[in-house]
Amino acid sequence: MAGQGIEPGTPAATLVRSSTTEIPRPISTSLNVFFRQLFAMSSSTMELTFLGTGSAYPSPSRGASCVILKMDDGSWMFDCGEGSQIQLQKSKVRAGKVNKIFISHLHGDHMFGLPGLLCTISGNNQRSEPLEIFGPVGLRRFIRTSLELSRTMLGFSYIVHEMKVLPCQIPPDVQKWKIEDSCNEQRLHPNERKGCLIEADSDNVWTLLSNDKISVKAVYLKHRIPSFGFCIQEAASPGK
């Protein structure tokens, strides 16, 4: 689980709620999507499904980190650890309805399930709009390399929007391990569409999505590699 603590002075991440389900068994845990406050439903329907709440690696009875937020116009996935595609098929969530994926950090137990999940979605997909994926810089390279080396073609297009990491998010031991986390924007995977590089504002908050109904923002968490927590907030409704 990312972020054993929240960096002092940064906003606490919050998620709007309605009902919750966990696959395969109920358990109380602290997830990367931090549920610090639970708000009553407003004008939209929201449902949480916990596909995995384990840490480090999946087990026969507990999947790696993965949460689905089901809404009126689709389903959003938060983290995608190993085996998430199997857990998804055990749930009532339709793979083809997943239209946004948010990855908190690039540890394997939070993102190794992505290539397989994309293939599962491809086999159950009739989408016309691209699948949007959000995560730290380096996520685009991971997805592109996985699909290219396996010669995988998807039945839909996808976009990866990356969050630019702040210098304070990079621990000294990570700084010593120099890797190339960017990738050539001129050489996209055949199913890939060009995404954005999202930078933090003056309050160290990344705005990932904002419209007249809902907004999604990210804050940085203290962890061994650059990590993020997500805040989903509905717009105010009259009488609510």
N, C-alpha and C positions, 0 to 999 in steps of 0.2 A: 504494500500500500504506500502510495507516495505521500510525502509530507507527514512525518511523524509529529510535526508541530507546525503552526502557522507563523510565518515570519512576523515578529513584533512590529506593530505599526501599520500592517497591511490590512485591507478589508477582509473580513471573514466571508467565505463563499456560502451562498444560500441557494436552495432550490425550492421552487414552488411545487406543491404537492396536491395529490388527491387520494389515491389508494395505492397500496404497495403489494407486490407479489415477489416471492423469491423462488428460484429454481436451484437445487431441488428441495431445500429444507429451510425453514425460517431460522434466522440467526441475527442477533444484534451485533453490529460492527460499525467501525468508522471507515467510510469509503472515501475515495479520492474526491468524489462529488460530495462536498460537505453539506449535510442537512442540518444547519445550525438553527433554522427556524422553519416551521411548517405552516404555510398560509392556507386558509380555506380556499376552495375553488371559487373562481369568479365566473365569467361568462363562458369559459372554455372547459372542456373535459380533459383532465390529465390523469395518467395512471403510471405508476412506477413498477417495473419488473426487474428484480435483482437476478440476473443470470449467473453472476459469480461474485463472491465476497471473500475469496481466499487470498492469501498473500504469498508472494514468491513463486509458487507453482500450483497447478491444479491437482486435485486429489480425486479419488473415485466418488467422494460424496460432496465435493465442494469445488466449484469452478474458479478460475482466475478472474480478476476484476472485470466486471462488465455490468452496466446498468442501462435499461431502456426507459426512456420517457416517452410514453405514447400520448399523442395529442390528436386533435380533430383532423389535421391535415398530414399526418404521417408519424413516424417514430424517430426519435433521436437516440443515438447510442453514445454512452460515455465510457470510454476505455474498451479495449477488445483483447483480453488476454487469451492464452492458448485454450482451445476448445470452445470458444464463445459461439461458433457456428453450430456446434452440437447442442449447446444449451438453448440457443435460439430456436432450434427446431423442436425442442421439448416444450417450449412455451406456446402461448396463444398469439404471440407477435408474429406477423407475417414478414418474412425476410424482404420481400419486395417493397414493403412499406417503409423500410429504413431509408431516410433521405438525408440525414446528417449524422456525422460521426465526430466526436470530440475526444482527442487523445491527450491525456494529462502530462505524460512524459514518456521517454523512449526506453524505459526498462521493459524487458521481454514480457513480464507478466501483465503488462498493460497494453501491449501492441503486437505481440507475435501472432495473434489470431486474425489480424487484418487480411493478409492475402487469401486465406481460406474463406473468410467471411465474404470477401468480394466475389469469389467464385460461387458461393452459395446464393448470394443475392442475384448474381447473373443468371442462375438457373431458375429463379423465381421472379423474374423481373419483366415489367412492361412499362417502365418509366420513360418519360419523354424529357424530363429535366435531369441534368447531371447530378450525381451524388456528391455532396460537399463534405470534405474531410478537413478538420481543423486540428492543429497540433504544433509542437515546437519545430524550429528549424532542424532539418534532418529527416523529418517524416516523409517528405516528398521523395527523397533519395531512396529510403527504405522500400516504399511501395513500388516505385518505378523499377528498382533493381530486382525485386522479388518477381514482378510480373514479366520483366524482360528475360531473366535467366531461365525461367520456367516456360517461356514462350506462351504465356497466357494471354488470350484475347477475351475481353469481357463483352457482355451483351448490352453495355451501357457506357456512357462517358462519366468521368469523375474529375473533380477539381480538388487540389490540396492547397489550403490556405495556411501558411506558416506564421507562427508568432516569433518575432525577433527577440532573442534572449537578452536580458540585461547583464552587464558584467558582474553585478553582485550575485547573480544566480549560479555562477560557475565556480564551484569549490576549487581550491588549489590543486588537488590531485587530478581533477578533470582537466584543468588547464594544462597540466603536463602531458596529457594524452592527446596529442594533436591529431585530429582526423578531419577529413574533408566532408562536411555535412551538407554543403550546398550541391547543386547539380546544374547541368547545362540546360538553360531555359529554351535553347533552340532545338533540343532533341527530346521531345515529349514522347511518352508511350502513345501508341495509336489511339487508345481510348482516353488519354489524358487531355484536359483542357487547362490552359494557363491559370494559375491561382495568384493570390496576393501575398505580399509580405506585410504582416500587421505589426505595427510598432506600438509600444506603450505610450500613454499620454503622460502629462506632468504628474499625475497621481500614481503612476506605475500600474495603470489598468489598461488592459487590451480589450477593445470593443470588437467582438467577432461578428455580431449580428444585431441590427436595430431596425425596427419598423414600427408601425402604429399599433401593433398588437403585443409585441414581445421583444425583449433584448437579451443578448447573451454576452457576458463580459468575463474576462479571466483575470485572476490575480496570481502572483507568484507565491509558491510554497517553499519552505525550507526542506531540502532533500539532498541526496547525494549527487544528483544530476539536475539540470534545469527542469522544474516542475510547475504545474499550474493547477489551480482550482477554478471551478466554473460557477458563475452566478447567473441564474435564469430569472428574469423578472417580467411579469405581465404589466402592460400599461394599465393605468387606472381606468375603471369603468364607472359610469354614473350609478350612484346608489350602492356601490360596493366598497 
